[in-house]
Amino acid sequence: MITTRSAWNRVPTEIWQKIFRIYLGPPLSDTVQSDVIAYSDIFERDPRSLKDAYQQATKLLHTLELVCRYWRLVARTTMDDRVVFFHTDTRYSWPPNMDVWNAKQIIFISDIYEVFYGNPPLAQPMKGVLIDKPDRHLYPVQLAVEVPIVPIIKVMERDIEPSGEPFESGDPQRPRIQILDWLIPPKAVESCIRTLSHDVFRHITTLCIVLEVSSLKSRTLKLPFLQVLFIFTTSRSLNYLVH
């Protein structure tokens, strides 16, 4: 019989949290990775595989919660990924029970079908969820306006429109973007450096940008806290200076 006198109730909570984390795998929303390869794994993971990993971790966590009341308490303090998928055109977000303003990682997706439903027949669109617009890539992601500032942001084929309000604050608890993965649409290439120069991106430590262009002029970008940089482009004459 499981009682409050059971041996596992005398094990420090911190130890149980470490055991749970080993069982669940690395946190999906951890902004500090062990090496460059670990950071590259974050960027190479597509939204669909990330969604599957989130569901698997949640399922395992629910299994642990069923063991006893004490484990349920520990489990709820262990799983803190809070990953939200946000479709900019429809304002549809997943998971449905997660408030986007409480997220730690936001993935902005352009194709809801591909992420959640595979490749369904084109003759059977999901009414009320997906609005297929030819100019859908023209709608920017409005940070700090329609979505919050969170530690990890992944933007797929969208321009980014940061808030015009001053970002610097003396409050150390204020959320800051630390990891940004941005697949830049062609129309935003020339303005991407100006966008990244905004104060909202000042505290980025890891940056991955994908430029779908054939040529690009030299640009200078100042990111004082940057530690890891990935640049993928079709151009062979790329000349960037980051300092």
For each residue, the residues with C-beta under 8 A, 3 or more apart:
1:
2: 6 68
3: 6 9
4: 9 70
5: 9
6: 2 3 9 10 68
7: 10 11
8: 11 16 68 70 71
9: 3 4 5 6 70
10: 6 7
11: 7 8 15 16
12: 15 16
13: 16 17 74 77
14: 17 18
15: 11 12 18 19
16: 8 11 12 13 19 20 71 74
17: 13 14 20 21 74 77 78
18: 14 15 21 22
19: 15 16 22 23
20: 16 17 23 24 61 64 74 75 78
21: 17 18 24 25 26 27 78
22: 18 19
23: 19 20 60 64
24: 20 21 57 60 61 78 79
25: 21 53 57
26: 21 30 38
27: 21 30 80 81
28: 50 53 54 57 81 83 105
29: 80 81 82 83 104 105 151 152
30: 26 27 33
31: 151 152 178 179 205 206
32:
33: 30 38 39 42
34: 38
35: 38 39
36: 39 40 228
37: 40 41
38: 26 33 34 35 41 42
39: 33 35 36 42 43 179 206 228 230
40: 36 37 43 44 230
41: 37 38 44 45
42: 33 38 39 45 152 179 181 206
43: 39 40 181 208 230
44: 40 41
45: 41 42 49 50 53
46: 49 50
47: 50 51 85 107 109 114 115 154 156
48: 51 52 114 115 116
49: 45 46 52 53
50: 28 45 46 47 53 54 83 107
51: 47 48 54 55 83 85 94 115 116
52: 48 49 55 56
53: 25 28 45 49 50 56 57
54: 28 50 51 57 58 81 83
55: 51 52 58 59
56: 52 53 59 60
57: 24 25 28 53 54 60 61 79 81
58: 54 55 61 62 79
59: 55 56 62 63
60: 23 24 56 57 63 64
61: 20 24 57 58 64 65 75 78 79
62: 58 59 65 66
63: 59 60 66
64: 20 23 60 61 67 71 75
65: 61 62 71 72 75 76
66: 62 63 72
67: 64 71 72
68: 2 6 8 71 72
69: 72 73
70: 4 8 9 73 74
71: 8 16 64 65 67 68 74 75
72: 65 66 67 68 69 75 76
73: 69 70 76 77
74: 13 16 17 20 70 71 77 78
75: 20 61 64 65 71 72 78 79
76: 65 72 73 79
77: 13 17 73 74 80
78: 17 20 21 24 61 74 75
79: 24 57 58 61 75 76
80: 27 29 77 104
81: 27 28 29 54 57 104 105
82: 29 98 102 103 104 105
83: 28 29 50 51 54 103 104 105 106 107
84: 93 94 95 98 100 103 105 106 107
85: 47 51 93 94 106 107 109 115 116
86: 91 92 93 100 106 107 108 109 147
87: 90 91 92 93 108 109 110 112 129 130
88: 91 108 110 139 140 141 158
89: 131 133 136 139
90: 87 112 129 130 131
91: 86 87 88 146
92: 86 87 112 129
93: 84 85 86 87 96 98 100
94: 51 84 85 98 116
95: 84 98
96: 93
97:
98: 82 84 93 94 95 102 103
99: 102 103
100: 84 86 93 103 106 147 148
101: 148
102: 82 98 99
103: 82 83 84 98 99 100 106 148 150
104: 29 80 81 82 83 150 151 152
105: 28 29 81 82 83 84 150 151 152 153 154
106: 83 84 85 86 100 103 147 148 150 152 153 154
107: 47 50 83 84 85 86 154 156
108: 86 87 88 141 147 153 154 155 156 158
109: 47 85 86 87 112 114 115 156
110: 87 88 136 137 156 157 158
111: 114 115
112: 87 90 92 109 115 116 117 126 129 130
113: 116 117 118 119 120 126 130
114: 47 48 109 111 117 118 119
115: 47 48 51 85 109 111 112
116: 48 51 85 94 112 113
117: 112 113 114 120 126
118: 113 114
119: 113 114
120: 113 117 124 126
121: 124
122: 125
123:
124: 120 121
125: 122 130 132
126: 112 113 117 120 129 130
127:
128:
129: 87 90 92 112 126
130: 87 90 112 113 125 126
131: 89 90 136
132: 125 136
133: 89 136
134:
135: 138
136: 89 110 131 132 133 139
137: 110 157 158 185 187
138: 135 159 187
139: 88 89 136 158
140: 88 158 159 160 161
141: 88 108 147 155 158 159 160 161
142: 145 146 147 161 163
143: 147 149 153 160 161 162 163 177 200
144: 147 148 149 162 163 165 167 200
145: 142 161 163
146: 91 142
147: 86 100 106 108 141 142 143 144
148: 100 101 103 106 144 175
149: 143 144 175 176 177 200
150: 103 104 105 106 153 175 177
151: 29 31 104 105 175 176 177 178 179
152: 29 31 42 104 105 106 177 178 179
153: 105 106 108 143 150 177 179 180 181
154: 47 105 106 107 108 180 181 182
155: 108 141 158 160 180 181 182 183
156: 47 107 108 109 110 183
157: 110 137 183 185
158: 88 108 110 137 139 140 141 155 185
159: 138 140 141 184 185 187 188 191 195
160: 140 141 143 155 182 188 195
161: 140 141 142 143 145 195
162: 143 144 167 195 198 199 200 201
163: 142 143 144 145 167 200
164:
165: 144
166: 199
167: 144 162 163 198 199 200 202
168: 199 202
169: 174
170:
171: 174
172:
173:
174: 169 171
175: 148 149 150 151
176: 149 151 203
177: 143 149 150 151 152 153 180 200 201 203 204
178: 31 151 152 203 204 205 206
179: 31 39 42 151 152 153 204 205 206 207
180: 153 154 155 177 201 204 206 207 208
181: 42 43 153 154 155 208
182: 154 155 160 192 207 208 209 210
183: 155 156 157 210 212
184: 159 188 189 192 209 210 211 212
185: 137 157 158 159 188 189 212
186: 189 212 213
187: 137 138 159
188: 159 160 184 185 191 192 195
189: 184 185 186 192 211 212 213 216
190:
191: 159 188 194 195
192: 182 184 188 189 195 196 209 211
193: 196 197 219 220 221
194: 191 197 198
195: 159 160 161 162 188 191 192 198 201
196: 192 193 201 204 207 221 223
197: 193 194 201 221 222
198: 162 167 194 195 201 202
199: 162 166 167 168 202
200: 143 144 149 162 163 167 177
201: 162 177 180 195 196 197 198 204 223
202: 167 168 198 199 223 224 225
203: 176 177 178 225
204: 177 178 179 180 196 201 207 223 225 226
205: 31 178 179 225 226 227 228
206: 31 39 42 178 179 180 226 227 228 229
207: 179 180 182 196 204 223 226 228 229 230
208: 43 180 181 182 229 230 231 232
209: 182 184 192 230 231 232
210: 182 183 184 232 233
211: 184 189 192 216 231 232 233 234 235 238
212: 183 184 185 186 189 233 234
213: 186 189 216 233 234 235
214: 234 235
215: 235 237
216: 189 211 213 219 233 235 237 238 239
217:
218: 239 240 241
219: 193 216 240 241
220: 193 241 243
221: 193 196 197 240 241 242
222: 197 242 243
223: 196 201 202 204 207 226 242
224: 202
225: 202 203 204 205
226: 204 205 206 207 223 229 242
227: 205 206
228: 36 39 205 206 207
229: 206 207 208 226 242
230: 39 40 43 207 208 209
231: 208 209 211 238 240
232: 208 209 210 211
233: 210 211 212 213 216 238
234: 211 212 213 214
235: 211 213 214 215 216 238
236:
237: 215 216
238: 211 216 231 233 235
239: 216 218
240: 218 219 221 231
241: 218 219 220 221
242: 221 222 223 226 229
243: 220 222
